[in-house]
Amino acid sequence: MFDFTEIFCAIDDFFKKFEPIYWQFLKQENKRKRIRLATLSLSEIVTIAICYKTSQVNNFKTFFQLLYQFESKLFKSLPCYKNMLSLINQHQLAIHALHRALSKGQACQYLWIDSTPLPVCKNKRIPRSHHALDDIASRGKSSIDWFYGCKLHLLMNSEGQIVNTVLSPGHIADIRKIEELVDGLLATVYGDRGYIGKSIKTKLLEQDIDLITYPRKNMRVSLLPFSDEYHLRQRKRIETLIGLLKEKYHLVSSKHRAISGFLAGIFSSLCAYQLCQKNKPKIHVVRNLAYP
């Protein structure tokens, strides 16, 4: 399923350099007035959070009990379940930093963009559930149905690697987050009809970013180059990536009762995909070609 040692080594290599910066940042921002070191290192805490996402156990309490019973020798001193959950929630910023580091340097000439809803509860439970997430969650509409929660916007390269991600409330339109996703990049970006907009396309062209989408039914159809037509058809690969995040790495959950826990869960799922997914949904790139 997964190798604790292999995952820990990859994570620990990053935190050996990042951890001093991380603690200094917390002191400067007054997020932690008193830094009291836990019995587990930061690398071990993040490793447990990510390994939970790679497991097939859909309940963290059950996973932690199995970890305590069979793999406790790998850790110096495991805390109790309640303290372990608190440590993961406290260090969601560190998990986010790891995700950003893994995404760095993955940009290339051709990129694919999409978004997915992250409902935090069923629609019938909206009036009486998840008031702890009211600051970041809202009602939105996907291509399937209405939902209450957030949206995850993703940018993927031809190797199936995540280039960038942005989290937004559920009511935010996809097109409003595209500038934030492609900031600082030079690429051709392929998206669905939700990213159609004359003004945004002009803005992106000024930044040397070419946004390619299929036209709507009421728009004039223009013939695309063969390479762009081919790459648009490969947009299903990013949907495969989203499917892996949801089905294999437990991206969606209704168990979170705090914003920090919700964010820690999302970033842990993204890191689990980046570190552990061997067969990523790759796309064969075709250079500019005319129709035969």
C-alpha positions as CSV (number, residue, x, y, z in Angstrom):
1,M,0.0,0.0,0.0
2,F,2.6,2.5,1.1
3,D,6.0,2.6,2.7
4,F,6.3,4.8,5.9
5,T,10.1,5.0,5.6
6,E,10.1,6.1,2.0
7,I,7.4,8.7,2.5
8,F,9.1,10.0,5.7
9,C,12.5,10.4,4.0
10,A,11.0,12.5,1.2
11,I,9.2,14.7,3.7
12,D,12.1,15.0,6.1
13,D,14.5,16.2,3.3
14,F,12.2,19.1,2.8
15,F,11.6,20.0,6.5
16,K,15.4,19.9,7.3
17,K,15.7,23.1,5.4
18,F,12.2,24.5,5.9
19,E,11.5,23.9,9.6
20,P,13.7,26.8,11.0
21,I,12.0,29.2,8.6
22,Y,8.6,27.8,9.6
23,W,9.1,28.3,13.4
24,Q,10.5,31.8,12.8
25,F,7.4,32.7,10.7
26,L,5.1,31.5,13.4
27,K,6.9,33.7,16.0
28,Q,6.8,36.8,13.8
29,E,3.1,36.4,12.9
30,N,2.3,35.8,16.6
31,K,0.5,32.6,15.6
32,R,2.4,30.7,18.3
33,K,3.4,32.9,21.2
34,R,5.1,29.9,22.9
35,I,6.6,27.1,20.8
36,R,6.5,23.9,22.8
37,L,8.0,21.0,20.9
38,A,5.8,17.9,20.6
39,T,7.0,14.3,21.2
40,L,6.9,13.9,17.4
41,S,9.0,15.9,15.0
42,L,7.2,18.0,12.3
43,S,8.3,15.5,9.6
44,E,6.6,12.7,11.6
45,I,3.4,14.6,12.1
46,V,3.1,15.4,8.4
47,T,4.1,11.8,7.4
48,I,1.2,10.4,9.5
49,A,-1.3,12.9,8.0
50,I,-0.2,11.9,4.4
51,C,0.0,8.2,5.1
52,Y,-3.6,8.3,6.4
53,K,-4.6,9.7,3.0
54,T,-2.8,6.9,1.1
55,S,-4.4,4.2,3.2
56,Q,-7.8,2.7,2.4
57,V,-9.1,3.5,5.9
58,N,-11.7,6.1,5.8
59,N,-11.6,7.0,9.5
60,F,-8.6,8.6,11.1
61,K,-9.4,7.1,14.5
62,T,-9.3,3.6,13.1
63,F,-6.1,4.4,11.1
64,F,-4.4,5.7,14.2
65,Q,-5.4,2.7,16.3
66,L,-3.8,0.4,13.6
67,L,-0.8,2.6,13.4
68,Y,-0.4,2.5,17.2
69,Q,-0.8,-1.3,17.2
70,F,1.4,-2.3,14.3
71,E,3.8,0.6,13.4
72,S,4.4,2.4,16.7
73,K,8.1,1.1,16.6
74,L,8.7,3.6,13.8
75,F,8.1,6.6,16.0
76,K,9.8,7.6,19.3
77,S,6.6,8.3,21.2
78,L,3.1,8.4,19.7
79,P,0.7,10.8,21.5
80,C,-3.0,9.9,22.1
81,Y,-5.5,10.1,19.3
82,K,-6.9,13.5,20.5
83,N,-3.4,15.1,20.7
84,M,-2.4,13.6,17.3
85,L,-5.5,15.2,15.6
86,S,-4.7,18.5,17.3
87,L,-1.0,18.4,16.1
88,I,-2.1,17.8,12.5
89,N,-4.6,20.6,12.6
90,Q,-2.1,23.0,14.1
91,H,0.5,22.3,11.4
92,Q,-1.8,22.6,8.3
93,L,0.4,25.5,7.2
94,A,3.5,23.2,7.1
95,I,1.5,20.6,5.0
96,H,0.5,23.5,2.7
97,A,4.2,24.5,2.4
98,L,5.2,21.0,1.4
99,H,2.4,20.9,-1.2
100,R,3.7,24.2,-2.7
101,A,7.3,22.9,-2.7
102,L,6.2,19.7,-4.6
103,S,4.4,21.8,-7.1
104,K,7.3,24.1,-7.7
105,G,9.1,23.7,-11.1
106,Q,6.3,21.6,-12.6
107,A,5.2,24.3,-15.2
108,C,5.6,23.6,-18.9
109,Q,4.5,24.9,-22.2
110,Y,1.1,23.1,-22.2
111,L,-1.2,23.1,-19.1
112,W,-4.7,21.9,-18.3
113,I,-7.1,23.7,-15.9
114,D,-10.2,22.5,-14.1
115,S,-12.1,22.8,-10.8
116,T,-14.0,20.4,-8.6
117,P,-16.5,21.0,-5.7
118,L,-15.6,20.0,-2.2
119,P,-19.0,19.6,-0.4
120,V,-18.7,19.6,3.4
121,C,-22.1,18.1,4.1
122,K,-25.2,16.8,2.3
123,N,-27.7,19.5,1.1
124,K,-30.4,18.6,3.6
125,R,-28.0,19.1,6.5
126,I,-26.9,22.7,5.4
127,P,-29.2,24.6,7.9
128,R,-27.9,22.7,11.0
129,S,-24.4,21.6,10.0
130,H,-20.9,22.9,9.6
131,H,-21.2,26.4,11.1
132,A,-17.5,26.1,11.9
133,L,-16.8,26.3,8.2
134,D,-19.1,29.2,7.4
135,D,-16.2,31.6,6.9
136,I,-14.9,29.7,3.8
137,A,-17.9,27.6,2.6
138,S,-20.9,28.7,0.6
139,R,-23.6,27.4,-1.7
140,G,-22.4,26.7,-5.2
141,K,-23.5,24.8,-8.3
142,S,-21.5,22.2,-10.2
143,S,-22.3,20.6,-13.5
144,I,-24.2,17.9,-11.5
145,D,-26.0,19.6,-8.6
146,W,-26.0,22.3,-6.0
147,F,-23.6,21.8,-3.1
148,Y,-22.4,23.6,0.1
149,G,-18.7,23.8,0.5
150,C,-15.6,25.0,-1.4
151,K,-14.1,24.7,-4.8
152,L,-10.6,23.4,-5.6
153,H,-9.1,24.9,-8.8
154,L,-6.2,22.9,-10.3
155,L,-3.6,23.3,-13.0
156,M,-1.9,20.2,-14.4
157,N,1.0,19.6,-16.8
158,S,1.4,16.9,-19.4
159,E,3.2,14.6,-16.9
160,G,0.1,14.5,-14.6
161,Q,1.8,16.7,-12.0
162,I,0.0,19.4,-10.1
163,V,1.4,22.8,-11.1
164,N,-0.8,25.0,-8.9
165,T,-4.0,24.9,-6.8
166,V,-6.3,27.5,-5.4
167,L,-9.1,27.1,-2.9
168,S,-12.2,29.3,-3.1
169,P,-15.8,29.4,-1.6
170,G,-18.3,27.3,-3.6
171,H,-20.1,30.2,-5.3
172,I,-17.0,31.6,-6.9
173,A,-17.0,31.1,-10.7
174,D,-14.1,29.2,-12.3
175,I,-13.1,32.1,-14.5
176,R,-12.4,34.4,-11.5
177,K,-9.5,32.2,-10.3
178,I,-7.7,31.6,-13.5
179,E,-5.4,34.7,-13.2
180,E,-4.3,33.5,-9.7
181,L,-3.6,30.0,-11.0
182,V,-1.5,31.0,-14.0
183,D,0.3,34.0,-12.3
184,G,3.9,34.1,-13.4
185,L,3.6,31.3,-16.0
186,L,4.1,31.3,-19.8
187,A,2.0,28.6,-21.3
188,T,-0.9,27.5,-23.4
189,V,-3.8,26.6,-21.1
190,Y,-6.7,24.3,-22.0
191,G,-10.0,24.5,-20.2
192,D,-13.7,23.8,-20.5
193,R,-16.5,26.2,-21.4
194,G,-16.5,27.6,-17.9
195,Y,-13.4,29.6,-18.7
196,I,-14.8,31.4,-21.7
197,G,-14.5,35.2,-21.4
198,K,-13.3,37.8,-23.9
199,S,-11.9,40.1,-21.3
200,I,-10.0,37.4,-19.4
201,K,-8.6,36.0,-22.6
202,T,-7.3,39.4,-23.6
203,K,-5.7,39.9,-20.2
204,L,-4.0,36.6,-20.3
205,L,-2.7,37.2,-23.9
206,E,-1.0,40.3,-22.5
207,Q,0.8,38.0,-20.1
208,D,1.8,35.6,-22.9
209,I,-0.8,33.0,-21.8
210,D,-3.0,31.5,-24.5
211,L,-6.3,30.2,-23.1
212,I,-8.0,27.6,-25.4
213,T,-11.6,26.4,-24.9
214,Y,-14.4,24.9,-27.0
215,P,-17.0,27.6,-28.0
216,R,-20.5,27.6,-26.6
217,K,-23.4,26.5,-28.8
218,N,-24.5,30.1,-29.4
219,M,-20.9,31.2,-30.4
220,R,-19.4,31.2,-33.9
221,V,-17.3,28.1,-34.4
222,S,-13.7,28.7,-35.5
223,L,-11.3,26.0,-36.7
224,L,-8.6,25.2,-34.2
225,P,-5.1,24.0,-35.1
226,F,-4.8,20.2,-35.0
227,S,-2.6,20.3,-31.9
228,D,-5.0,22.5,-29.9
229,E,-7.9,20.3,-30.9
230,Y,-6.0,17.2,-29.8
231,H,-5.0,18.8,-26.5
232,L,-8.5,19.9,-25.7
233,R,-9.7,16.3,-26.2
234,Q,-7.1,15.3,-23.6
235,R,-8.8,17.4,-20.9
236,K,-10.3,14.2,-19.5
237,R,-6.9,13.5,-18.0
238,I,-7.3,16.2,-15.4
239,E,-10.7,14.8,-14.6
240,T,-8.9,11.5,-14.0
241,L,-6.5,13.3,-11.6
242,I,-9.5,14.8,-9.7
243,G,-11.1,11.3,-9.6
244,L,-7.9,9.9,-8.0
245,L,-7.8,12.6,-5.4
246,K,-11.4,12.0,-4.4
247,E,-11.6,8.2,-4.6
248,K,-8.1,7.1,-3.7
249,Y,-6.8,10.0,-1.5
250,H,-10.0,10.9,0.3
251,L,-10.1,14.6,-0.8
252,V,-13.8,15.1,0.2
253,S,-14.8,14.5,3.8
254,S,-17.7,15.7,6.0
255,K,-15.9,14.9,9.3
256,H,-14.0,18.2,9.8
257,R,-15.2,20.5,12.5
258,A,-12.7,23.3,12.1
259,I,-11.2,25.2,9.3
260,S,-7.6,24.1,10.2
261,G,-8.7,20.5,10.0
262,F,-10.5,21.0,6.7
263,L,-7.4,22.6,5.1
264,A,-5.0,20.0,6.6
265,G,-7.1,17.3,5.0
266,I,-7.1,18.9,1.6
267,F,-3.3,19.6,1.5
268,S,-2.6,16.1,2.9
269,S,-4.6,14.6,0.0
270,L,-2.7,16.7,-2.6
271,C,0.7,15.8,-1.1
272,A,-0.3,12.1,-1.0
273,Y,-1.0,12.2,-4.7
274,Q,2.2,14.1,-5.5
275,L,4.4,11.7,-3.4
276,C,2.7,8.3,-3.8
277,Q,0.9,8.2,-7.1
278,K,3.1,6.2,-9.5
279,N,0.9,6.1,-12.6
280,K,-0.1,9.6,-13.1
281,P,-2.5,10.5,-15.9
282,K,0.0,11.7,-18.6
283,I,-0.7,13.4,-21.9
284,H,1.3,12.9,-25.1
285,V,2.1,16.4,-26.3
286,V,1.6,17.2,-30.0
287,R,3.5,20.2,-31.4
288,N,1.8,22.7,-33.8
289,L,0.5,20.8,-36.7
290,A,-1.9,21.6,-39.5
291,Y,-4.8,19.4,-40.4
292,P,-3.8,16.5,-42.8
